[in-house]
Amino acid sequence: MVSAILLLLAIAIRRDFPNLFPEIAGYSFDGILHLLGVIFFVLAAVLTVSSGTKYMTKYWSVFTGEDEGKGE
């Protein structure tokens, strides 16, 4: 969610307020927001995939049906 807000804010600042913020170390403010938005998006994607992978490996027997006969 943070990445979406940063990416949309970068577009809004670029279109509506291009001269409102000064450049920081040679980068425009909207460029910095865009970069931060992409970084947060990649971080969220990595965390989501790693969480899903851990869940699948932990509960793999549920997906394969290996434990169905053990409860009887």
C-alpha positions in Angstrom: 0.0 0.0 0.0 2.9 2.3 0.8 4.4 1.7 -2.6 1.2 2.5 -4.4 0.8 5.8 -2.5 4.4 6.8 -3.2 4.1 6.0 -6.9 0.9 7.9 -7.3 2.3 10.8 -5.3 5.3 10.9 -7.6 3.0 11.2 -10.6 0.9 13.9 -8.9 3.9 16.0 -8.0 5.4 15.6 -11.4 2.3 16.8 -13.2 0.8 19.3 -10.7 3.7 20.7 -8.8 6.9 20.3 -10.8 8.7 23.2 -9.2 7.4 22.9 -5.7 10.3 20.9 -4.3 14.0 21.5 -5.0 16.3 18.8 -6.4 18.1 16.7 -3.8 21.6 15.6 -4.7 20.8 15.9 -8.4 17.5 14.0 -8.2 14.1 15.5 -8.5 11.7 15.0 -5.6 9.2 13.0 -7.8 12.1 10.8 -9.0 13.0 10.0 -5.4 9.4 9.2 -4.5 9.2 7.0 -7.6 12.4 5.1 -6.6 11.1 4.6 -3.0 7.8 3.4 -4.4 9.6 0.8 -6.6 11.8 -0.3 -3.7 8.8 -0.8 -1.4 7.0 -2.7 -4.1 9.9 -5.0 -4.6 10.3 -5.5 -0.8 6.6 -6.3 -0.5 6.8 -8.8 -3.4 9.8 -10.6 -1.8 8.2 -10.8 1.6 4.9 -12.1 0.0 6.7 -14.8 -2.0 8.9 -15.8 0.9 5.9 -16.0 3.2 3.9 -18.1 0.7 6.9 -20.4 0.2 7.3 -21.0 3.9 3.6 -21.7 4.3 3.6 -24.1 1.4 6.6 -26.1 2.7 5.2 -26.2 6.2 1.7 -27.4 5.2 2.7 -29.3 2.0 0.8 -32.4 3.3 -2.4 -30.5 3.2 -2.0 -29.9 -0.5 -0.9 -33.4 -1.4 -3.5 -35.2 0.9 -0.8 -37.3 2.7 -2.4 -37.0 6.2 -6.0 -38.0 5.2 -5.7 -41.6 6.3 -3.8 -41.0 9.6 -6.7 -39.5 11.5 -8.9 -42.7 11.3 
